[in-house]
Amino acid sequence: MNIPFNKPYLTGKEAHYMYQAVYTGKLSGNGVFTKKCQQFFEEKYGFKKAILTTSGTDALEMAAILCDVQPGDEVIVPSYTFVSTALAFIRQGAKIVFADSCENNPNIDADKIEALITPKTKVIVPVHYAGVACDMDKIMDIANRHNLFVVEDAAQAIDSYYKGKPLGGIGHFGCFSFHETKNITAGGEGGLLTVNDDRFIRRAEIIWEKGTNRAEFFRGMVNKYGWVDTGSSFLPAEINSAFLWAQLESLDEIQTKRKKLWDQYFVGLQGLAGEGRFRLPQIPGYATNNAHMFYLVCRNLEERTGLIQYLKGQHISAVFHYLSLHLSDYYTAHHKEAIPSLPLCDKYADSLVRLPMYYELTLEQVDMIVEYIKDYYNSL
C-alpha cells in the first residue's frame, strides 16, 4: 500500500456546486458562491472584510499594494518560509530583511525583530508555520510603536487561533491559501485576503477588481464604473468558489479528523522524542493547533535524509520543507555583500521532515508509520 504525503479531500458536493455555478451564467467570479464563502469567513471568524483570491500569493500581493510598499522600503520576513511571502513585496520594489526562527518552532522570533528595524522599514510579515501562531502581542506592539503594517501570512493557518483571536484577523491584513496541500482547497488553487483595518476595505475591493470600482457598481452604489486605481485580476472564477463552499460546509468535520491524526502521531512518537532522537512540534500556550501539518525535527541532515529514504522504501512519502530564502540563488545573486547569518532557519531547512497528513489517512496507517519510524531509529 502506498501512503502519499498529501491527498486532497472531496466532500462529495464539489461537483454539484460547480454545476450550479456553471448554470447560473455567472462564471467570472463575485457571484453567489463567492459571496457565500466571503460571508462565511466574516461571520465565523469576525474578519472585517474577506476577499477571495486566486491564490495565497495573490492575497499577499494585494496586501503589498495596500501597504503602499514602494521601491526602497524594507519588509521584515522570516527566511524559513515559502518564496511567495517575500516575492509579493519584492514585486513592489521592497528590500527584504530576513529574520531568524525561534529555537522551539520555525516561526519568526519576535524578540529579534526590533533590532532589524530601520527608518525604511514599512511592514512585518509573520508566517504562522504549520498553522501555529507567532507571538502576535509582541509583534503588534513593535509594529504600533514603530508605525509599521503587519501582514499575517496565514497560508497554513485556517481555523487556528492566538489567545482566542483567529489568525489572519490580528494584523492589518491576513493572507490564506486554499492550495490542494492545505486543510481545505478551492479546487487546487485559491486564497483569501482579510482586511482588518476599515481604512483599506474600499481600496481592497478596487484592487481586487482590476483597479475598477465594479464591485460598488454591482451593489448599486454607483451608476457606472471605471478605472480608479491600480490592481490586477485577483478575483477567482466562480467554479473555484463553488468548490471551496463545499469544503467550508465540512470544515468542522475535516478539522476534527485531522486533529485526531495529529494527536495519534504525537502520542505514538513521544517515546523516541523523550530519548532525544528528534523533536516533536511544540504548541505555545497562546496558540491552538489546526493540524495542518505533522513534522519532526531530526538531529541533522544525514539523519533526516536516511529517514525519508527508509520510509520511501516502505511506500510512505515523507518530505522536507523550505530551504532558507536568504541562501537561495535569487537572493544571494542580488545581495552578495549582505547575506545574514540565520542558524535556526538553516537548522529547520536541514532537519525538518513532514509526515503524511490528509483527511483520508487512517489512524491505523498513522500507527504503521510510527512503527516504521521506530524501526528506523532503532537500527541506527
N, C-alpha and C positions, 0 to 999 in steps of 0.2 A: 504494500500500500504506500502510495506517495502522499506525503503531507506537505503541501505548498506553504510558503511563507504567508501568503495572503490570498483570500478568495472573497470577492465582493458578494455581499448577501442580497438576495432578491426576496422581497416580502410576498410577491405574487400579484401585487396590484400595479406594479410599474407600467406594464404594457397596457393595462386597462386605462390608466390615467393618461398615458401618452396618446392613446387612441382618442380619448375625449378631447385632448388638446388639439390634435390634428383637425378634428371635425368642428371645432369652434370657429375655424377660419382665421384664427389669430396665432400665427406661428412665431412671430419675430420677438416675442417677449413682452413683459409687462402686461400679461393677460391674467386670466383667472387664477392660474396656478402660481404664477409669480407673486401675485398679491396674497394668496393664501399662505405661501411659505414665509413671506416677509412679516405678515401679521402674526404667524406662529412664533417667530423669534421675538417680536416685540412684546407679545403677551406673556410668553412663558418665561423669558429672561429679563424683561423690563428694559431692553435696549431702546433708546430714544428713537432711533431710525435704523432699520435693517434694509440693506440693499443687496440683492442677489447679483453676483458677477459670474463671468465665465470661468473664473479660476481664483484660487487664493492669491496667485501672483497679481492678477488684475486688481484684487482688493487692495493689495499693498501699493500698487502703482497709483490707484485712486487716492490712497492716504497720503502718498508723497506729494501729489499735486495739491491736495487740500491743505497740507502743511506749508505750501508755497516754498518748497525747497528749491534753492537757486544754486547755480554754479559757485563752488567755493564753500558752501555751507557744510558743516560737519554733522554726521549722523553716527551715533554710537550703537553698534550692533555686536552680538556675540559672534565669535568666529565659528563656534560649533553649531551650525545651522545650515539650512538649505540655501542655495545661491539666491533664490528669489528675495529673501529678506534683505540682502544688500543690493541686488540688482535694481529693484524698484526705485531706490534712491540714487543710485549711480546714473540711471537714465535721466534724472533731473539735474545731473552735474555735481552731485554731492561728493564730498570726500568721506569715505567710510573709515571710522575709527573702531577697530576691533577690541572687544573686551574678553577677558578670560571667563571660564566657567567656575562654578562652585566646586569645593572639594568633595561634597557629598552628593551632588547631582549635576547634570550637564547644563542647567540653567545659568544665565548670566549672573555673575557675582555682584550683587547690588552694592557691596562695600567697596568695590573697585571702580565704580562708575564715576564718582565725583572727581577723581584725580585725572580723568580723561577729558573733562570739560574745559573748553577754551571759549573766548569771545565769539568764535564762529560756530559753536555747537547749536544745533536747532532742534534735533529730535533724538529721543532714546527709543530703541526698539527691543523691548524684552520679548524673548521667544519662550513660550510655555512648553518646554520639551516634554514629550510623552503625555501631554495634557496635564502636567503638574505645574502649579502656579509658581511664578517667580515671586520674590518678596516685594509685592506691589506697594506696600506702605512706604518702604524706603525709597523705591523708585519714584513714586509720585511726590514724595517730599522733596527729593532732589530736583525733580522737574519743576515743581512750583517755586522753589527758591531761586532757580536759575531761569525761569520763564521759558521752559522748553516744552515741546509737544511730546506726548507718549503715544506710540503706535504699538498696540499689542499684536504680536504675531501669534495668533491663537489657532494656527492651521490645524494643530492636533488636539485642540482643547475644547471641542464641543461638549456641552453638558458638564463642565468642570468649574470649580469654584475656588475663590480665595476669601477666607473669612466670611463665607455666606454670599459673597458677591460673584456673579457669573463672570468667568474670564471672557475678555472681549468687551466688557462693559465698564471697565475701570479707567483706562486711559482715554485720551481724546478720541481715538479710533481703535477698532478691533478688526482683525482680518482672519477669516476662517477659510479652510479648504474642504471641498467635498470631492476630492480626488478618490479614485477607486480604492486606495490604500487606507482611507480614513474610516472612522466608525460608521458614517453614513456617506452616501455618494449621490451625486446628481447625474448619474449615468456615465461615470468615468472621469469627468472633469466638472468643476463648479466651485463657486466660492461665495463669500458673504462679507460685505463691509458693514460694520456697525459704527454709527456716528453718535457719540455720546455727549457732544457739545452742540447746543442749539445754534450757535453761530454758523455752523457748517452744513446744516441739513439742506438748505435750499441749493447751495452750490454743489453739494454732492450729487443731487439729482440731475443737475445740469451737466456735470462732467460725465455722469453715467449715460446720459442721452446724447453723447457725441457733441457736447458743448451747446446744446439747444435747450429751450425751456418747454420741450414737448410734453414732459410729464405734467406740467401745470396746465397745458392746453387740454390734455385728455381729461383732467379733473374739472374743466370748465372755468379755470381761474383766469385765463387769458383767451382772447378771441382769435389769436394766431400765434404761431411760434416761429422762432428764428435762431440764428447763431448768436449767442450772447457770451460765450466763454470758451476756454479750451476744453478738451475732453477726448473721448475715444469710444470705441464700440465695446463697452464693458458689459452690456446687458446680455444675459444668456437667452437662448432660444426657449420658447415655451415648453417644448418637449423635455428639456432638461429640468425645468421647474416642476413639471408633472412627475417625472421620475423621482425627484427629491421629495415631493409631497408624500409619495408612498412610503418613503423611508422615514420621514418625520412622524407619520402616523404610528410607526412601530418603534420609535426612538427608545421609549422606556423598556420595551422588551429586548431590544438589541443591547442596551446598556446593562441590563440585569444579567444577560448571558455572558457578556464579555467580562464583567466583574467576577463572575463565578470562575471563569477560566483563569483570570489573573490570580485570584486567591489560590486556586489549585496549584499553579506554578510556584507561588510564593511559599506555601506550606511545604510542598514537596522538595524544594531546594534549600530550605533553611539549614538543614544539617550540614551540607557542604559549605554553605556560606559561613556558618559558625566555625568551621575548621579553617577559614581564611582562604579557601580555594578561589573564590570570586566574591564580588559584591552584588547584592540584590538592590533593586530600586528602593530609594528612601523617599517617603512621602512626608514633607514637613507638616507640623501640626496645623499650620494655617491653610493647608491645601487639601483638596479632595482628589480622588483617583478616578478618572473616567475610563480606565482600562483601554486606552488607545494602543498601548504597546507593553510588552514584557521584555525586559532586557537584562543581561548580565554584564558586569564589568570584570573582564578577566585580568589576570595579573600582568600580562604582556602580550605583544603582538603575536609571538610564536604560539603561545597557548591558545589564543583566540583562533588563529588560522587552523590549528590542529582540531579544535572543537568543531568548527564549521565543516571541515573536511570529513571528520568522523560521522557527524550527523548526515552529511550528504551521502555517505556510504550506506546509511540506513534509510535512505529515501526521504529524509527530513530536510526541508530547506530553512536554514538559519542564515542570517545575513548581517554584515556590519552596516554602519550607517554613514554619517557625514565624514568627509575629510575636512580638516581645518581650512577655512576660507583664506586665512592670512598666509597660508603656504601654497595656495592654488597657483596654477600657471598664470592666470589672468592677473591676479593681484600682484604677484611678485614681478611680473613683467612691467607693471606700471608704477611700482614703489620699491625700486631696487635699493634705495638708501634707508628705508624706514620699515623694515619687517619686524613687527613686535614679537616678543617672547611670550607665548601663552601656553605654558606647560600643561595646564589642566585640560584645555581644549585638545591638545595633542594626545594626552592620555586617553581621552574618550575616543578620539579618532582611531587610535591603535588598539583599543582594548574592549570596546563595547560591541556586544553581539545581540541581535534581536531574534527572539524565538517566534515560531508561528503563532498568529493571533487573528482569529476571524470567527464569525458567528457560528459557522457550521463545524468548527473544531469541537471534538467531544472531550469530556472530562477524562475518559479512558485514554484518548490519544495524548492528552497532556501528561497523564501518568506514565505512558510509554516513553515520551520524550524525556521526562525527568529521569527515568531509569537508564536511558542511553547516556544522558549527561553524567550520571553517577558512574556508569561503566567507563566512560572516557577518563574521568578524573582518577578513578581507582587504578587505571592502567598506567598512570604517569609515574 
